[in-house]
Amino acid sequence: MNRAWMWWSVALAVALAGCMRSGPEVVEIEGTVTHNGKPVPNLRIYFVPTDGRPSWGISDENGHFVLDYDYDLDGAKVGTHTVYVLDESSNIDPTAAMSGARRPKSSPEIAEILKKYGDLSTSPLKVEVTKPDKNFQLKLD
């Protein structure tokens, strides 16, 4: 009986090891995005590492965001990231788009933010992710 128990224990350990997540180190990141000291709502925020997949989040009415690495893991890969943002409030639902509805224009403040940070290839904002941070301050000044 002890020998059978030992083999079942080994089999279970091997099975569980196969279920563990492998890949890059990802840490939880959440915080507030601000512009000129004020929270910015409705921004889709992208953290793009120098290699690997990006993380994303959407700021709420208080500028608060939580980054998603994938659909079942929150956070961002440890390392240096370029940050760029998009105006989430200017999105329209697919049904409205198919009927010819136009995207609403961004507010002047959001347009100013997008001019500087709205394109991955030109955004000057670099951040370093080193450890979990639930009070990340993303300043778009």
C-alpha positions as CSV (number, residue, x, y, z in Angstrom):
1,M,0.0,0.0,0.0
2,N,2.8,2.4,0.8
3,R,4.4,1.8,-2.6
4,A,1.1,2.5,-4.4
5,W,0.7,5.7,-2.4
6,M,4.2,6.8,-3.3
7,W,3.5,6.3,-7.0
8,W,0.3,8.2,-6.9
9,S,2.0,11.1,-5.1
10,V,4.7,11.2,-7.8
11,A,2.1,11.1,-10.6
12,L,0.2,13.9,-8.9
13,A,3.3,16.1,-8.5
14,V,4.2,15.6,-12.2
15,A,0.7,16.5,-13.2
16,L,0.6,19.6,-11.1
17,A,4.0,20.7,-12.4
18,G,2.6,20.5,-15.9
19,C,-0.2,22.9,-14.9
20,M,2.0,25.6,-13.5
21,R,2.4,28.8,-15.6
22,S,5.7,29.2,-17.3
23,G,7.0,32.2,-19.2
24,P,8.2,35.7,-18.4
25,E,8.0,37.1,-14.9
26,V,4.7,39.2,-14.7
27,V,3.9,41.4,-11.7
28,E,0.6,43.1,-10.8
29,I,0.4,46.8,-11.7
30,E,-2.4,49.1,-10.9
31,G,-2.5,52.8,-10.3
32,T,-3.7,56.2,-11.5
33,V,-3.1,58.0,-14.8
34,T,-2.9,61.8,-14.6
35,H,-2.4,64.8,-16.8
36,N,-1.3,68.1,-15.3
37,G,-2.1,66.6,-11.9
38,K,-5.7,65.6,-12.7
39,P,-7.0,62.0,-13.2
40,V,-7.7,61.1,-16.8
41,P,-10.7,58.8,-17.4
42,N,-11.4,56.5,-20.3
43,L,-7.9,56.0,-21.6
44,R,-6.8,52.6,-22.9
45,I,-3.2,52.3,-21.6
46,Y,-0.6,50.0,-23.1
47,F,2.7,49.0,-21.6
48,V,4.8,47.5,-24.3
49,P,8.0,45.8,-23.3
50,T,11.2,45.8,-25.4
51,D,10.4,42.1,-26.2
52,G,7.2,40.1,-25.6
53,R,3.5,40.9,-25.4
54,P,2.1,44.2,-24.2
55,S,-0.2,44.7,-21.2
56,W,-3.2,46.9,-21.2
57,G,-5.8,48.5,-19.0
58,I,-8.6,51.1,-19.1
59,S,-8.8,54.0,-16.7
60,D,-12.0,54.6,-14.9
61,E,-13.7,57.9,-14.0
62,N,-11.0,58.4,-11.3
63,G,-8.1,57.7,-13.6
64,H,-7.6,54.3,-11.9
65,F,-6.4,51.4,-14.0
66,V,-5.4,47.7,-13.6
67,L,-3.1,46.2,-16.2
68,D,-4.0,42.9,-17.8
69,Y,-1.2,40.7,-19.2
70,D,-3.7,38.2,-20.7
71,Y,-7.2,37.3,-19.9
72,D,-6.4,35.3,-16.8
73,L,-3.3,37.2,-15.5
74,D,-3.2,40.8,-14.3
75,G,0.0,42.8,-14.5
76,A,3.0,43.6,-16.8
77,K,6.2,41.8,-17.6
78,V,9.2,42.9,-15.5
79,G,11.4,45.2,-17.5
80,T,11.4,48.5,-19.5
81,H,8.2,49.4,-21.3
82,T,7.1,52.1,-23.7
83,V,3.7,53.5,-22.7
84,Y,1.1,54.7,-25.2
85,V,-2.6,55.5,-24.8
86,L,-5.7,55.6,-26.8
87,D,-9.0,57.4,-26.2
88,E,-11.5,54.7,-25.1
89,S,-14.4,57.2,-24.9
90,S,-14.2,57.7,-28.7
91,N,-15.0,54.1,-29.4
92,I,-18.4,53.2,-30.7
93,D,-20.0,49.8,-30.6
94,P,-19.7,47.6,-33.7
95,T,-23.4,47.8,-34.5
96,A,-23.3,51.6,-34.6
97,A,-20.2,51.5,-36.7
98,M,-21.8,49.2,-39.3
99,S,-24.7,51.6,-39.6
100,G,-22.3,54.4,-40.5
101,A,-22.1,56.2,-37.1
102,R,-19.0,58.3,-36.7
103,R,-16.5,58.1,-33.8
104,P,-17.0,61.0,-31.4
105,K,-14.2,63.5,-31.3
106,S,-11.8,63.5,-28.4
107,S,-11.9,66.4,-26.0
108,P,-9.2,69.0,-26.4
109,E,-7.4,67.7,-23.3
110,I,-7.4,64.1,-24.6
111,A,-6.3,65.3,-28.1
112,E,-3.3,67.0,-26.4
113,I,-2.5,63.7,-24.6
114,L,-2.9,61.7,-27.8
115,K,-0.6,64.0,-29.7
116,K,2.3,63.2,-27.4
117,Y,1.5,59.7,-26.1
118,G,-1.0,58.3,-28.7
119,D,1.4,56.4,-30.9
120,L,3.8,53.6,-29.9
121,S,6.5,54.6,-32.3
122,T,6.6,58.2,-31.1
123,S,5.6,58.1,-27.4
124,P,8.5,59.4,-25.3
125,L,7.2,57.7,-22.1
126,K,9.3,54.8,-20.8
127,V,8.6,53.1,-17.5
128,E,10.5,50.4,-15.6
129,V,8.5,47.6,-14.0
130,T,10.5,45.9,-11.3
131,K,8.0,44.7,-8.7
132,P,4.3,44.6,-7.9
133,D,2.8,48.1,-7.5
134,K,-0.8,48.9,-6.5
135,N,-0.1,52.6,-6.5
136,F,1.6,53.2,-9.8
137,Q,1.6,56.9,-10.8
138,L,1.4,57.3,-14.6
139,K,2.0,61.0,-15.3
140,L,1.2,62.2,-18.8
141,D,2.7,65.7,-18.4
